[in-house]
Amino acid sequence: MSGPGRIPGGGAPPRRSSDFRRSAGRLLAQFRPERARLGGMVGFGLLGVGFSVLGPKILGDATDLIFAGVVGKRLPDGLSREQVLDRMRAEGKTGVADMLSGTDFTPGRGIDFGALGHVLLLVLAVYAAAGLMMLVSGRLSVRAINGTVFRLREEVEAKLSRLPLSYFDRQTRGEVLSRVTNDIDNIGQTLQQTMGQIVNSLLTVVGVLVMMFWISPLLALVALVTVPLSLLVATRLGKRAQPQFVRQWADTGKLNGHVEEMYTGHALVKVFGRQEESAAAFREHNEALYRASYKAQFVSGVMQPAMMFIANLNYVLVAVAGGLRVASGALSIGDVQAFVQYSRQFSQPLNQAASMANMVQSGVASAERVFELLDAEEQSPDPKWPERPATVRGRVELERVSFRYVPDRPLIEELSLTVEPGSTVAIVGPTGAGKTTLVNLLLRFYEPCGGRILLDGTDTAAMRREELRSRIGMVLQDTWLFGGTIAENIAYGAESSTREQVEEAARAAHADRFVRTLPDGYDTVLDEDGTGVSQGEKQLVTIARAFLSDPVILVLDEATSSVDTRTEVLIQQAMARLAHGRTSFVIAHRLSTIRDADVILVMEDGSIVEQGSHAELLAAGGAYARLYEAQFAAAVAEVD
């Protein structure tokens, strides 16, 4: 809302320092309703990893069968394995004998293809089972993530409805939209691409470690030598990258806000020749986003090659140590082959963590921005035991009402006013006098800093906001239409209305004539900007909407400012019929539109300086008379 309703000095909220651990923990806490699916995901993932880590060990057995067959076929038949090894040692071939002592060969026999076939079939079955378990685990992961993001969107949507108008006064529209759309989408994509992999990686590390210690505790300890180095590199680079991702998404919100404002106001930009300034501001925001994105991606991108180097170092250490163990006969070639595969599997999760680091940090940065919105101060809740007027007639009383947007800048002080049911109250005064603020207080968009407002003897602060606002119809200077037909726009807030009632409201607002000239009449589809109809015609549609809602109290904030003089006269006549029996508040700058008001309030600096009828105020020769004479003189000058 523009005008006096906007808080002066509003801007972007102060940026808090990045807290990766807290934000990540809070994001994971969003998965509480998905505990069953997450448990299933971990369970099936554990089975899948279990089958997967068995594969290299079984393949090692196949390698041992092949190697034993090749060695046995070259040895003389009729001797036992021990006799062959003793003969080799006697001939001085101690090294070869030690190496073959770890192999279960039979002299004179070749490869046992039957046993080899059984082993390979077992490997095939194990890997097929692992794939099936991983598929089920991945499906449960997708369901859990989509459900969590779905609830997060609902939570944000519900939060937006509980935020006070002052929050939106401090934020650009693009910044709010960026948090609701871009940041939540980024959270969803991050979770989809990383969560399942992270869980599988952790399970894989545990399973591989078990198998490595089972095969050879010594080689397992060698493989673990590089783990502290990997953790140190990941931690250091992660701490440097996270602030850059926070800055990246903050700059994204600023850029979106600028683009949204320039797009919605592109006509004004062109009229006032601000294209170059707008483009310069865009380049500035774009450059800031580029720098933040570059730094975030560069620092995070260094992690993967660093982790790959450490993984290759681990591979070399395992290969050298394994070769020495085979030469000594402590391990078979198949076991070393399996161990080398396990060392690769052990390093792979660390490499995956490195490659996912930028996505995780980006997602957590977006989560932090969404949580900032969710943590924003809400409007005061409705009373637990709300009150409601026994009979709603439209009597409004303001008792010593005070209000200020900024604590040290009073706007309305000790304002008292009584409006009888069915009367029309016009509120006039210079810009910033508090006219729109007064209406916002009546609707409880803002809460008074002092005093109270009564509706038919009931304090509005003791009523539910929905109950209060359902009795008030409002037509603003800034028209608002949503994507849909004209009939749907008129029936907004009164969805149960029939087509006849919609058309009757349109006729009362003098909108029926122009609607029927459209190709599809009342079924003409409008977009959010109301493209295809003029500003005045959009105003007529919003006035028809107020007619159809049949309110007890009617608020018109410069409602006829966008229509021509002839239509304005017709609308005034229609408003007179609509206002019959209803309490009406009319905010107007053109004093000619409020001559017939029962009471005219003249506001200056948040106070009512004059009140009375049009004739009485002119005769008094005060502030109203000066305003009227100024407008009359301007009108004469325009005619001349």
KOLSE-954641 format. One record per residue (C-alpha): x, y, z; residue in three letters. Coordinates in steps of 0.001 Angstrom, whole numbers, padded with zeros to 6 digits, always signed. Each point is the difference from the previous one (the first is absolute). Example, Ala and Ser with C-alpha at 12.3 -4.5 7.8 and 13.67 -1.06 7.14 Angstrom:
2
+012300-004500+007800ALA/+001370+003440-000660SER/
END
This chain:
640
+000000+000000+000000MET/+001370+003355-000978SER/-000553+003437+001433GLY/-000230+000626+003705PRO/-000342-003714+000699GLY/+003652-000618-000882ARG/+002478+000095+002838ILE/+002668+002613-000572PRO/+003547-001170-000160GLY/-000986-003595-000801GLY/+002565-002131-001724GLY/+001432-003470-000138ALA/+000245-001755+003347PRO/+003417-000100+001621PRO/+001961-003012-001150ARG/+000828-002404+002793ARG/+003241-001899+000061SER/-000159-003439-001566SER/-000554-002848+002486ASP/+000389-003138-002090PHE/-000386-002522+002805ARG/-003118+001579+001507ARG/-001715+000504-003368SER/+000884-003512-001195ALA/-001306-001497+003242GLY/-003222+001953-000279ARG/-000424-001106-003609LEU/+000426-003639+001011LEU/-002567+000542+002770ALA/-002559+000704-002732GLN/+000107-003740-000774PHE/-001609-001039+003301ARG/-003380-000838-001610PRO/+001872-002226-002468GLU/+001632-002176+002654ARG/-001616-003198-001308ALA/+001132+000582-003570ARG/+003463+001041+001159LEU/+000253-003156+002086GLY/-000981-002070-003019GLY/+002486+001905-002150MET/+002829-000710+002455VAL/-001070-003633+000414GLY/-000120-000770-003694PHE/+003158+002054-000503GLY/+001742-002090+002651LEU/-001043-003206-001786LEU/+001100+001431-003335GLY/+003382+001036+001380VAL/+000372-003372+001716GLY/-000510-001851-003281PHE/+002181+002510-001821SER/+003011-000388+002314VAL/-000203-003789-000243LEU/+000569+000204-003751GLY/+003759+000783+000007PRO/+000697-002782+002531LYS/-001833-002552-002127ILE/+001765+001276-003128LEU/+003256-000445+001895GLY/-000924-003653+000477ASP/-000534-000277-003757ALA/+003448+001496-000585THR/+001492-002515+002426ASP/-001696-002873-001889LEU/+001413+001220-003320ILE/+003494+000573+001419PHE/-000027-003394+001796ALA/-001031-001731-003237GLY/+002719+001701-002042VAL/+002673-000842+002619VAL/-001222-003580+000634GLY/-000067-000912-003692LYS/+003715+000844-000304ARG/+001027-002144+002959LEU/+000674-003775-000184PRO/-002975-002252+000745ASP/+000186-002559+002779GLY/+001477+002314+002619LEU/-001832+001740+002791SER/-000010+003768+000471ARG/+002334-000213+003008GLU/+002456-002216-001865GLN/+000212+002503-002862VAL/+000654+002878+002377LEU/+002681-001985+001874ASP/+001742-000863-003288ARG/+000006+003678-001015MET/+001594+001018+003280ARG/+002556-002760-000382ALA/+000859+001331-003453GLU/+000517+003499+001416GLY/-003301+001428-001271LYS/-001084+001127+003433THR/-001639+003248-001203GLY/-002176-001816-002533VAL/-000893-002648+002564ALA/-001006+002659+002541ASP/-002195+001743-002593MET/-001684-003295-001090LEU/-000549-001030+003624SER/-002958+002389+000071GLY/-001573-001718-003048THR/-002178-003124+000234ASP/+001222-001789-003155PHE/+000060-003692-000925THR/+003043-001162-002024PRO/-000933-001305-003434GLY/-003523+001483+000022ARG/-001079+003024-002067GLY/-002787+002524+000550ILE/-003127-001410+001628ASP/-002531+001611-002347PHE/-002929-001536+001879GLY/+001001+001673+003250ALA/+000902+003176-001902LEU/-003466+000054-001616GLY/-001691-000347+003375HIS/+002053+002869+001392VAL/-000811+002260-002957LEU/-003718-000827+000243LEU/+000157+000831+003703LEU/+001658+003345-000815VAL/-002701+000734-002569LEU/-002754-000787+002516ALA/+001687+002095+002716VAL/+000354+003050-002240TYR/-003581-000402-001307ALA/-001288-000094+003584ALA/+002140+003039+000850ALA/-001460+001919-002963GLY/-003560-000915+000977LEU/+000522+001064+003619MET/+001560+003293-001136MET/-002945+000610-002343LEU/-002509-000419+002829VAL/+002143+002169+002287SER/+000217+002720-002659GLY/-003764-000027-000533ARG/-000644+000405+003722LEU/+002558+002812+000073SER/-001769+001839-002819VAL/-003370-000368+001730ARG/+001389+001261+003310ALA/+001730+002997-001594ILE/-002987+001018-002123ASN/-002289-000284+003013GLY/+002332+002139+002106THR/+000369+002721-002652VAL/-003786-000069-000506PHE/-000572+000651+003705ARG/+002710+002663+000039LEU/-001793+001864-002804ARG/-003273-000274+001905GLU/+001729+001268+003150GLU/+001403+002985-001880VAL/-003380+000733-001590GLU/-001705-000125+003390ALA/+002757+002198+001448LYS/-000556+002648-002672LEU/-003640+000242+001029SER/+001039+000570+003631ARG/+002599+002658-000706LEU/-000987+003593+000703PRO/-000234+002558-002761LEU/+003107+001672+001431SER/+002129-003008-001042TYR/-000920+000457-003648PHE/+000593+003721+000318ASP/+003611-000763+000900ARG/+000557-002529-002786GLN/+000078+000308-003753THR/-002483-002236-001759ARG/+002771-001747-001932GLY/+001884-000820+003223GLU/-003063-001681+001514VAL/-000725-001881-003225LEU/+003624-001133-000194SER/-000224-001574+003457ARG/-003345-001659-000734VAL/+000909-001332-003457THR/+003736-000051-000782ASN/+001221-000917+003452ASP/-002556-002748+000615ILE/+000629-001424-003479ASP/+003720+000010+000726ASN/-000603-001824+003286ILE/-002034-002660-001813GLY/+002600-000487-002717GLN/+002814-000174+002544THR/-001787-002636+002065LEU/-000877-002052-003085GLN/+003575-000006-001243GLN/+001816-000506+003290THR/-002084-001560+002755MET/-000232-003536-001391GLY/+003653+000070-001005GLN/+001100+001199+003424ILE/-001919-002774+001775VAL/+001343-002642-002398ASN/+003503+001415+000351SER/-000091-000249+003799LEU/-001321-003555-000154LEU/+002593-000887-002626THR/+002838+001345+002151VAL/-001157-002132+002948VAL/-000499-003132-002122GLY/+003319+000388-001805VAL/+001873+000543+003263LEU/-001462-003215+001399VAL/+001104-001956-003076MET/+003448+001624-000037MET/+000682-000915+003626PHE/-001328-003504-000654TRP/+002431-000535-002888ILE/+003037+001716+001530SER/+000070+002260+003076PRO/+003468+001211-000968LEU/-001075+001153-003481LEU/-003138+001527+001498ALA/+002139+002159+002285LEU/+002118+001032-002991VAL/-003155+001041-001873ALA/-001143+002091+002969LEU/+003229+002027+000093VAL/-001341+002558-002516THR/-003415+000467+001676VAL/+001085+002802+002415PRO/+001568+001856-002931LEU/-003251-000321-001982SER/-002083+001319+002909LEU/+002386+002910+000537LEU/-000163+001053-003678VAL/-003807-000337-000158ALA/-000499+002001+003210THR/+002340+002821-000950ARG/-001402+000444-003507LEU/-003596-000341+001218GLY/+000412+002816+002529LYS/+001392+002275-002696ARG/-002728-000829-002540ALA/-003108+000266+002203GLN/-000001+003818+000453PRO/+000351+000379-003756GLN/-003111-002122-000598PHE/-001947+002090+002530VAL/+001101+003131-001863ARG/-000866-001600-003346GLN/-003631-000628+000935TRP/-000350+003394+001695ALA/+001238+001653-003214ASP/-002400-002194-001980THR/-002894+001394+002039GLY/+001159+003585-000583LYS/+000346-000601-003742LEU/-003463-001571-000170ASN/-001450+002943+001903GLY/+001549+002487-002428HIS/-001131-001938-003088VAL/-003536-000375+001374GLU/-000267+003712+000765GLU/+001380+001028-003388MET/-002323-002417-001792TYR/-003175+001097+001776THR/+000984+003652-000375GLY/+001547-000170-003480HIS/-002380+002658-001332ALA/+001094+002489+002668LEU/+003640-000877-000619VAL/-000410+000907-003669LYS/-002114+003098+000632VAL/+002540+001485+002381PHE/+002968-001077-002087GLY/+001518-002161+002726ARG/+001050-002860-002286GLN/+003709+000667+000462GLU/-000285+000313+003787GLU/-002076-003172+000137SER/+002506-001858-002169ALA/+002863+001298+002149ALA/-001726-001225+003169ALA/-000597-003362-001674PHE/+003670-000255-000963ARG/+000990+000824+003574GLU/-002255-002699+001476HIS/+001013-002452-002716ASN/+003694+000662+000620GLU/-000449-000534+003739ALA/-001791-003293-000677LEU/+002732-001040-002438TYR/+002758+000698+002524ARG/-001767-001842+002818ALA/-000858-002971-002246SER/+003532-000176-001389TYR/+001598+000009+003428LYS/-002458-002574+001352ALA/+000407-002375-002939GLN/+003789+000446-000195PHE/+000662-000637+003681VAL/-002409-002924+000073SER/+001295-001311-003337GLY/+003537-000294+001369VAL/-001246-002673+002402MET/-000603-002757-002556GLN/+003479-000028-001620PRO/+001563+000228+003464ALA/-002007-003000+001170MET/+000838-001919-003197MET/+003713+000584+000653PHE/-000376-001364+003537ILE/-001976-002995-001338ALA/+002751-000798-002514ASN/+002583+000267+002776LEU/-002067-002492+001993ASN/-000155-002323-003026TYR/+003797+000033-000361VAL/+000533-000771+003692LEU/-002469-002908-000094VAL/+001475-001405-003227ALA/+003566+000049+001346VAL/-000940-001466+003376ALA/-002236-002621-001628GLY/+002738-001064-002397GLY/+002371-000545+002910LEU/-002624-002091+001822ARG/-000526-002175-003105VAL/+003752-000486-000404ALA/+000204-001194+003593SER/-002894-002391-000495GLY/-002123+001713+002664ALA/-002724+000827-002544LEU/-001198-001496-003260SER/-000105+001989-003225ILE/-003792-000134+000093GLY/-000087+001556+003476ASP/+002319+002798-001096VAL/-002135+000569-003101GLN/-003084+000220+002214ALA/+001815+002316+002408PHE/+001035+002326-002816VAL/-003657+000169-001086GLN/-001008+000694+003589TYR/+002554+002787+000248SER/-001575+001565-003084ARG/-003470-000418+001502GLN/+001273+001527+003227PHE/+001401+003032-001829SER/-003032+000407-002257GLN/-002355+001308+002738PRO/+002622+002594+000936LEU/+000250+001083-003647ASN/-003796+000114-000223GLN/-000104+002155+003117ALA/+002483+002334-001647ALA/-002014+000192-003215SER/-003218+000574+001954MET/+001506+002572+002336ALA/-000972+002967-002160ASN/-003567-001274-000397MET/-000363-000681+003718VAL/+001365+003402+000968GLN/-002194+001725-002573SER/-003063-001869+001258GLY/+000737+000807+003638VAL/+000519+003664-000917ALA/-003459+000004-001628SER/-001437-001774+003037ALA/+001431+002713+002224GLU/-001785+002661-002054ARG/-003288-001925+000161VAL/+000370-000468+003759PHE/+000585+003744+000355GLU/-003407+000518-001585LEU/-001578-002664+002227LEU/+001569+001643+003062ASP/-001243+003483-000883ALA/-002190+001609+002639GLU/-003651-000770-000618GLU/-003034+002133+000590GLN/-001601-000506+003381SER/-002190-003127+000025PRO/-003757+000206+000123ASP/-001430-000237+003533PRO/-000650-003509+001287LYS/-003551+000969+000937TRP/-000971+002535-002678PRO/-002872+002375+000382GLU/-002474+001089-002648ARG/-002650+002713-000075PRO/-003461-001195+000896ALA/-001442+002015-002903THR/+002166+001401-002760VAL/-001270+003413-001059ARG/+003270+001720-000940GLY/+000586+002362+002917ARG/+003719+000787+000243VAL/+001663+001724+002961GLU/+003617+001047+000355LEU/+000976+000703+003590GLU/+003256+001919+000512ARG/+001752-001987-002750VAL/+003743+000539-000458SER/+002301-001537-002578PHE/+003529+000361-001310ARG/+001978-001976-002564TYR/+003319+000965+001558VAL/+000157+000307+003811PRO/+001372+003548+000017ASP/-002276+001316-002787ARG/-003629+000424+001127PRO/-002561-000162-002800LEU/-003396-000186+001725ILE/-000364+001284+003552GLU/-003048-000255+002267GLU/-002508-000214-002869LEU/-003656-000404+001012SER/-002877-000387-002428LEU/-003525-001434-000067THR/-001613-001089-003288VAL/-003687-000823+000149GLU/-001424-002956-001968PRO/-000897+000760-003593GLY/+001906+003265-000147SER/+002594+000901-002602THR/+003261+001346+001350VAL/+002426+001651-002378ALA/+003640+000334+001023ILE/+002068+002677-001714VAL/+003338+001620+000572GLY/+003471+000338-001462PRO/+002161-002977-000874THR/+001435-001613+003127GLY/-002698+001353+002278ALA/-000984-003536+001112GLY/-003136-000610-002068LYS/+000890-003479-001258THR/+001599-000824+003339THR/-003324+000641+001693LEU/-001682-002538-002273VAL/+002835-002505+000546ASN/-000589+000284+003731LEU/-003702-000628-000481LEU/+000776-003156-002010LEU/+002669-001048+002535ARG/+002746-000056-002605PHE/+001802+001921+002727TYR/-000700+000025+003720GLU/-000430+003327+001856PRO/+002819+001009+002307CYS/-002579+001366+002392GLY/-003763+000281+000390GLY/-002520-002324-001594ARG/-002413-000310-002921ILE/-003544-001277+000554LEU/-002403-001555-002477LEU/-003547+000104+001308ASP/+001329+000187+003545GLY/+002499-002868-000372THR/+003731+000624+000085ASP/+001360-001065-003386THR/+003134-001320+001755ALA/-002247-002565+001722ALA/-001444-001201-003329MET/+001442-002501-002445ARG/+001565+001851-002931ARG/-001924-002127-002470GLU/-003258+000813+001756GLU/+000801+003722-000023LEU/+001149+000188-003616ARG/-002895-002084-001296SER/-002254+002935+000904ARG/+002106+002573-001849ILE/+000158+000512-003744GLY/+002960+001894-001406MET/+000847+001608-003345VAL/+003536+001297-000324LEU/+001607+002471-002337GLN/+002324-002777-001184ASP/-002166-002566-001743THR/+000716-003689+000535TRP/-001176-002737-002353LEU/+001089-003624-000126PHE/+000331-002355-002947GLY/-003536-001153-000810GLY/-003245+001084-001601THR/-001639+003342+000688ILE/-002885-001799+001688ALA/+002427-001789+002332GLU/+001730+003283+000834ASN/-003305+001650+000884ILE/-001039-002999+002105ALA/+003316-000037+001904TYR/-000878-000402+003667GLY/-003597-000950-000849ALA/+000558-003247-001902GLU/-003520-001251+000702SER/-001511+002836-002044SER/-002017-000836-003097THR/+000671+001400-003458ARG/-003093+002187+000319GLU/+001346+001529+003216GLN/+003381+000607-001645VAL/-001612+001772-002949GLU/-002250+002006+002302GLU/+003051+001213+001947ALA/+001720+000893-003277ALA/-003026+002018-001112ARG/-000074+001809+003345ALA/+003675+000924-000468ALA/-000614+000959-003660HIS/+002422-002729-001115ALA/-002581-002076-001877ASP/+000179+002171-003125ARG/+003724-000372-000655PHE/+000032-003686+001053VAL/-002565-000889-002669ARG/+002128+001656-002670THR/+002815-002492+000677LEU/+000232-003093-002255PRO/-001046-002467+002736ASP/-001894+002387+002258GLY/+000119-001051+003624TYR/+002002-003098-000989ASP/+002867+002115-001369THR/+003215-001227+001628VAL/+002282+002635+001517LEU/+003603-000475+001034ASP/+001430+001321+003264GLU/+000700+003391-001572ASP/-003479+000313-001489GLY/+001395+000280-003514THR/-002749+000854-002487GLY/-001998+002344+002212VAL/+000764+003574+000974SER/+000874+001193+003484GLN/-003444+001555+000391GLY/-001710-003227-001105GLU/+002051-001973+002514LYS/-001155+002463+002644GLN/-003614-000653-000960LEU/+000538-003740+000435VAL/+001383+000523+003517THR/-002937+002251+000859ILE/-002398-002676-001260ALA/+001829-002429+002279ARG/-000771+002274+002964ALA/-003672+000205-001041PHE/-000266-003792-000074LEU/+001620-000509+003418SER/-002893+001985+001558ASP/+002068+001369+002916PRO/-001237+001742+003127VAL/+002863+002497-000207ILE/+001315+001294-003309LEU/+003480+001471-000421VAL/+000832+001907-003177LEU/+003611+001129-000275ASP/+000150+002270-003074GLU/-002290-002556-001652ALA/-000957+002245-002918THR/+003441+001429-000700SER/+000473-002045-003206SER/-003357+000591-001707VAL/-001167+002788-002243ASP/-002252+002803+001218THR/-003212-001456-001477ARG/+000663-003433+001477THR/+000920+001616+003287GLU/-003424+001658+000171VAL/-001693-003328-000742LEU/+002089-001752+002632ILE/-000819+002647+002561GLN/-003687-000630-000633GLN/+000574-003738+000323ALA/+002012+000545+003160MET/-002841+001973+001460ALA/-002250-003014-000520ARG/+002643-002362+001348LEU/+000674+002191+003035ALA/-003684+000121+000948HIS/-000260-001641+003407GLY/+003758-000558+000161ARG/+002808+001837+001729THR/+002382+001356-002630SER/+003497+001392+000268PHE/+001109+001908-003093VAL/+003579+001162-000421ILE/+000231+002554-002754ALA/+002262+002696-001338HIS/-002544+001371-002458ARG/-002361+001831+002319LEU/-002726+000157-002630SER/-000628-003714+000550THR/-000903+000328+003690ILE/-002400+002938+000094ARG/-002908-002208+001039ASP/+001836-001692+002879ALA/-001742+000180+003369ASP/+003235+000930+001752VAL/+003290+001169-001463ILE/+003108-000467+002127LEU/+002992+002186-000786VAL/+003256-001574+001182MET/+003379+001617+000411GLU/+003003-001666+001633ASP/-002084-002861+001337GLY/-002621+002166+001670SER/-003513+001040-000973ILE/+000192+003768-000288VAL/-003524+000520-001379GLU/-003192-001960-000426GLN/-003439+000835-001357GLY/-002010+000056-003191SER/+001276+001427-003272HIS/-001927+003249+000436ALA/+000954+000394+003655GLU/+003703-000466-000684LEU/-000021+002455-002911LEU/-001742+002560+002185ALA/+002576-000522+002746ALA/+002776+001093-002355GLY/+002562-002372+001517GLY/+002224-002783-001339ALA/-002786-001578-002084TYR/-000851+003312-001615ALA/+003651+000511-000910ARG/+000194-003466-001549LEU/-003195+000587-001941TYR/+001087+003413-001268GLU/+003388-001434-001055ALA/-001696-002748-002037GLN/-002506+002462-001481PHE/+002806+002365-001022ALA/+001917-002908-001539ALA/-003087-001084-001933ALA/-000546+003552-001343VAL/+003664+000256-001008ALA/-000261-003343-001804GLU/-003076+001188-001939VAL/+001721+003282-000915ASP/
END
